Amino acid sequence: MLSRTASSLYWLGRYVERADFLARLVEATVRLDVLSPRPAGQAAWASALAVTETEAAFAAEGTDIEFRELVSVP
């Protein structure tokens, strides 16, 4: 029972770590895109997709790389 609890806590920590990384990445990309004097636009979001290795999956969707497309909640 104790090892199962420890395993569950370990994986919970991993998932929280991953979510924190993605939240920081989205925040940094928004700042780069919105707050800079020359917004990066699609290039900023394309680099964020490249970092997370999800550009192929996003390209399969067939939508444009825009902020509202990337962070929309179904």
GROMACS elastic network, one bead per residue, 0.5 to 0.9 nm:
[ bonds ]
;  ai    aj funct       b0    kb
    1     4     6  0.52075   500
    1     5     6  0.63313   500
    1     6     6  0.86984   500
    2     5     6  0.51244   500
    2     6     6  0.61606   500
    2     7     6  0.85799   500
    3     7     6  0.60121   500
    3     8     6  0.84993   500
    4     7     6  0.50397   500
    4     8     6  0.61338   500
    4     9     6  0.86043   500
    5     8     6  0.50718   500
    5     9     6  0.61637   500
    5    10     6  0.85626   500
    6     9     6  0.51110   500
    6    10     6  0.61268   500
    6    11     6  0.87503   500
    7    10     6  0.50387   500
    7    11     6  0.63309   500
    7    12     6  0.85373   500
    8    11     6  0.52891   500
    8    12     6  0.60497   500
    8    13     6  0.85672   500
    9    13     6  0.61096   500
    9    14     6  0.86477   500
   10    13     6  0.51834   500
   10    14     6  0.63957   500
   10    15     6  0.88781   500
   11    15     6  0.62273   500
   11    16     6  0.85630   500
   12    15     6  0.51932   500
   12    16     6  0.61797   500
   12    17     6  0.85409   500
   13    16     6  0.51077   500
   13    17     6  0.60611   500
   13    18     6  0.86270   500
   14    17     6  0.50339   500
   14    18     6  0.62375   500
   14    19     6  0.86754   500
   15    18     6  0.50653   500
   15    19     6  0.61735   500
   15    20     6  0.85479   500
   16    19     6  0.50600   500
   16    20     6  0.60627   500
   16    21     6  0.85982   500
   17    20     6  0.50917   500
   17    21     6  0.62428   500
   17    22     6  0.87527   500
   18    21     6  0.51089   500
   18    22     6  0.63038   500
   18    23     6  0.86426   500
   19    22     6  0.51605   500
   19    23     6  0.61181   500
   19    24     6  0.86192   500
   20    23     6  0.51000   500
   20    24     6  0.61799   500
   20    25     6  0.85593   500
   21    24     6  0.51982   500
   21    25     6  0.61237   500
   21    26     6  0.86837   500
   22    26     6  0.61462   500
   22    27     6  0.85075   500
   22    52     6  0.83225   500
   23    26     6  0.52161   500
   23    27     6  0.61237   500
   23    28     6  0.86010   500
   24    27     6  0.50192   500
   24    28     6  0.60497   500
   24    29     6  0.85095   500
   25    28     6  0.51617   500
   25    29     6  0.61211   500
   25    30     6  0.85603   500
   25    48     6  0.69263   500
   25    51     6  0.89313   500
   26    29     6  0.51005   500
   26    30     6  0.60665   500
   26    31     6  0.85483   500
   26    45     6  0.87044   500
   26    48     6  0.76047   500
   26    71     6  0.85788   500
   27    30     6  0.51475   500
   27    31     6  0.61810   500
   27    32     6  0.85763   500
   28    31     6  0.51052   500
   28    32     6  0.60870   500
   28    33     6  0.85381   500
   29    33     6  0.59780   500
   29    34     6  0.83669   500
   29    44     6  0.61114   500
   29    45     6  0.66823   500
   29    47     6  0.87464   500
   29    48     6  0.69679   500
   30    33     6  0.50736   500
   30    34     6  0.57253   500
   30    35     6  0.76603   500
   30    44     6  0.83940   500
   30    45     6  0.86110   500
   30    67     6  0.80418   500
   31    34     6  0.53563   500
   31    35     6  0.51499   500
   31    36     6  0.71159   500
   32    35     6  0.59936   500
   32    36     6  0.57167   500
   32    38     6  0.89954   500
   32    39     6  0.68837   500
   32    40     6  0.68788   500
   32    41     6  0.88116   500
   32    44     6  0.70926   500
   33    36     6  0.62826   500
   33    38     6  0.79788   500
   33    40     6  0.51081   500
   33    41     6  0.57395   500
   33    42     6  0.86205   500
   33    43     6  0.89426   500
   33    44     6  0.64205   500
   33    45     6  0.83209   500
   34    37     6  0.82827   500
   34    38     6  0.85835   500
   34    39     6  0.59304   500
   34    40     6  0.81954   500
   34    41     6  0.83727   500
   35    38     6  0.83907   500
   35    39     6  0.72701   500
   36    39     6  0.55085   500
   36    40     6  0.80425   500
   38    41     6  0.89288   500
   39    44     6  0.85080   500
   40    43     6  0.56413   500
   40    44     6  0.53389   500
   40    45     6  0.83628   500
   41    44     6  0.57240   500
   41    45     6  0.69789   500
   41    46     6  0.88966   500
   41    65     6  0.87240   500
   41    66     6  0.76249   500
   41    67     6  0.87119   500
   42    45     6  0.52192   500
   42    46     6  0.59298   500
   42    47     6  0.85626   500
   42    64     6  0.85042   500
   42    65     6  0.57613   500
   42    66     6  0.63180   500
   42    67     6  0.85349   500
   43    47     6  0.61674   500
   43    48     6  0.86594   500
   43    65     6  0.86680   500
   44    47     6  0.52903   500
   44    48     6  0.64162   500
   44    49     6  0.88437   500
   45    49     6  0.62347   500
   45    50     6  0.85711   500
   45    65     6  0.65187   500
   45    66     6  0.70366   500
   45    67     6  0.73805   500
   45    70     6  0.82634   500
   46    49     6  0.51017   500
   46    50     6  0.61787   500
   46    51     6  0.87296   500
   46    55     6  0.72860   500
   46    65     6  0.69213   500
   47    51     6  0.61925   500
   47    52     6  0.87419   500
   47    55     6  0.88769   500
   48    51     6  0.51711   500
   48    52     6  0.65018   500
   48    53     6  0.85817   500
   48    54     6  0.88299   500
   48    55     6  0.87384   500
   49    52     6  0.52734   500
   49    53     6  0.59739   500
   49    54     6  0.53028   500
   49    55     6  0.50385   500
   49    56     6  0.87923   500
   49    58     6  0.80947   500
   50    54     6  0.63846   500
   50    55     6  0.57526   500
   50    56     6  0.89386   500
   51    54     6  0.79028   500
   51    55     6  0.88280   500
   52    55     6  0.78942   500
   53    56     6  0.75883   500
   53    57     6  0.86005   500
   54    57     6  0.53206   500
   54    58     6  0.61836   500
   54    59     6  0.85764   500
   55    58     6  0.50531   500
   55    59     6  0.59608   500
   55    60     6  0.85628   500
   56    59     6  0.50156   500
   56    60     6  0.62255   500
   56    61     6  0.89218   500
   57    60     6  0.51558   500
   57    61     6  0.68301   500
   58    61     6  0.52871   500
   58    62     6  0.71767   500
   58    63     6  0.75662   500
   58    64     6  0.89846   500
   58    65     6  0.83966   500
   58    70     6  0.87451   500
   59    62     6  0.53856   500
   59    63     6  0.70529   500
   59    64     6  0.83776   500
   59    65     6  0.87752   500
   60    63     6  0.82994   500
   63    66     6  0.85470   500
   63    69     6  0.74101   500
   64    69     6  0.72476   500
   65    68     6  0.86282   500
   65    69     6  0.66451   500
   65    70     6  0.70319   500
   66    69     6  0.52877   500
   66    70     6  0.63010   500
   66    71     6  0.88674   500
   67    70     6  0.52530   500
   67    71     6  0.62881   500
   67    72     6  0.82521   500
   68    71     6  0.56528   500
   68    72     6  0.57046   500
   69    72     6  0.56072   500
   70    73     6  0.89823   500
